[in-house]
Amino acid sequence: MTTKSIPLTDELHAYLVGHGAPPDEIMRDLAEETRAVLPQHAQMQVAPEQAAFLTFLTQLLGVRQAVEVGTFTGLSSLAIARGLAEGGRLTCFDISEEFTGIARRYWDRAGVADRIELRIGPAGDRLHELPHERYLDFAFIDADKTGYPVYWAELVPRMRPGGVIAVDNVLRGGRVIAPQSADDRAIAAFNDEVLADVRVDAVMLPVADGLTLARVR
């Protein structure tokens, strides 16, 4: 028995993925294409166990209305879309036609394209287009780190009571303890903001690079 999360070796990580919900052929192909075509950006893709968790969480919450900020090549959006309840919709925000062009192909291949709306442009601006009411069941934030407070400010008031916001990269490879860059400092400050936000109950999990789950009151 241990009182904290154990570190993952490559072998233990493979075991963990294999004993959860391992990626299917479509997800494997998407991950491999991303690494091959965008090697300098491939680290932006969510981990396989994180993708499985997003599908599981979306199903568990019975999500019908979801938002994703930061789509990249589409692995996380594919995972969320697969977990949506019947008639559910996912609205994705990203700034790159190039990256999301890959995402679109895999959404089509997986048969979930009809559940996803992609809006290209700065999410800080385009989130204003969403209805100003508490209707969202789930949101996933995984975009530019300095923009997290803006996305949080736009999304929390739009979450239904009991809705959940998931926020990626909240540990920054451990550098939140001693920030080394503007992104590190931004995430450290954001984590403090979430902790102090009386509108939510939040927990930080050591999944991949750190994942915060915040349930809106």
N, C-alpha and C positions, 0 to 999 in steps of 0.2 A: 504494500500500500504506500502511496505517496501523497504528500500534501500539496503538490503543484503539478502542472502539466509536464510531461516528460519530453525531452528533445527527440526529434524524429531523424533517424538516419535514413539514407536512401532506401535501404531494405525495409525498414519499418514503415516508411511512407508508402511504399509499394504494397505492403501487406494491408495497411489501412485502407487504401483506395480499393484494393481487390476485395475487401470484406465489407465494403459499404455498397455503393451503387456505382460500379466501375463505368467509365465512359463507353458509350456505344460507338459504332463505326463512324457515325457522322461527327460526333464530338472529337474522336481521335483524329479524323481527317482534318477537321478545322484547326485543332491544336498544331498538328504537323505542318499544315500550310502556313499558319501564322509564323511558326518558327523558321520555315524555309524562306518565306517571302519578306518577312519583316524581322530579321534576327535582332536588330538593335532595339526593337520595341516589344519583342515577344514577352518580356517580363510583365507587361501590362495586362496580360491575360490571366483570368482567375485560375486558381489551382483546381485540379479535377475533383478533389473532395469538397471544395467550396461550391463548385457547380452543382454537385449532387445535393449539397445542403440547401442551396437556393431552390431547387425543385421541390425538395421535401418540405421546406418552410412555406413555400407558396401554396402547396397542397394542404398543409396543416392549417393554414390561415383561411383557406377557402377564398383565395384572392380573385376578385373580379376586375378591380381597377388598380393598375400598377404603373409605376414610373421608374425609369432607369436613367441616371445621369452619368454618362460616360460609357459608350457601347463598344468602342474599339472594333474588333473583328467578330464580335457577336456571341461569344461562348456563354457569358452570363445571361444575356437576353434570351438566348435559346433555352437555357436552363429554366429561367423564370416563366417563359411562355409555355413550356411543357407542363408546368405545374398549375396553370390558371384553371379556375373553374369554368364550366361550360359558359360560353359567351363572354369570357373574360378578355380584357384588352390591356396591352402593355404599350406605353408611350415612351420612346427612347429619345434621348437628347445627346447629340455629339456634334463635333465641329468638322469631322473629316469625311469627305465623300470617298476617299481612297480606302480607308480602313473599313467603313461601313459597307462599301461595295462588296467586300468579302462576306460580311455578315449577311447581307441580303441573299446571296447565293445559298448559304447554308440554312437560312430560314426557309427558303423555298424547298430545299432538299428535305428538310425535316417536316415539312407540311404545317409550319406555324406562321407563315408570312401573313396570313389573313388576320392574325391576332395582334400584330405589331404595327405601330405607326412610328416612323422615324422622322424626327424634326432636326434638320441641320442648322446649326448656328450656335452662338454663345448661349449656354444653358441659363446663365444668370439673367439674360434678357428673355429667352423664350419660355422659361417657366412661368412668366407673367401671363402667358396665354391660357394656362390651365384655369378651370373654374375656381372661383373664390368661395369654395364651400368645403366642408369636411367630408370628402367622398373617397379618398384614396385608402386602399387596404394595405398597400405595401409599396415601399420605395427602396431603391438601391443606389447608393452614391459611390462612384468609383471613377472620378475624373481628376482634373487638376486640383492639387491639394490646397492651394491658396484660395480656391473658390468654395471650399466646403462650407464655411459659415454662411455664404450667400445661398447655397442650395438648401442648407438646413433651414434658414429663415423663410424660404419660399415654401418648403414642403411641410414643415410641422403644422402650420395652420390649415393645411389641406388634407391632413390625415384624419380619418374617422376615429372616434374613441376606440382604442384597442388595436388600431392600425400599427404597423411595425415599419421602422426605417432601419435598414442595414447599411453600415458604412464600412468601406474596405480600407485597408492599409493604415490602420490606426496605431500600429506599433512601429512602422517605418524601419523594419529590420532591427528593432531594439533601440534605435537612435532617439526615440522620444525621451529617453532618460537624459541624454546629453546631445541635444540637437546640433547637427553639423551644417545644415543648409536651410534655405528659406522654406522649403517644403517641410523639413523636419520641424522647424519652429512653428509653422502654420498648423501642423497636425497636433503638436503638443498643446498649443493654445486652444484648438478646436476641442480636443478631448476634455480640457478643463471646462469649456463652455457647455458641453453636453452634460458633464457631471453636475453642473450648477443649474441646469434647466429644469425648473419645477413642473414643466408640462409633460415630462417623460419619465419613465422608469427605464434605466439603461443597464446593460451588462456588456462587458468587453471580453471577448473570447479569443484564445490563442489559436485561431484558425488561420492557416496560411500566414499572411503578414499582419494579422490582427483584424478582427471583425467586431464592430459594435452593433448590438441590437438594441433599439430603443422603442419601447411600447408607449404610444401616445395616450395620455390619460383622457 
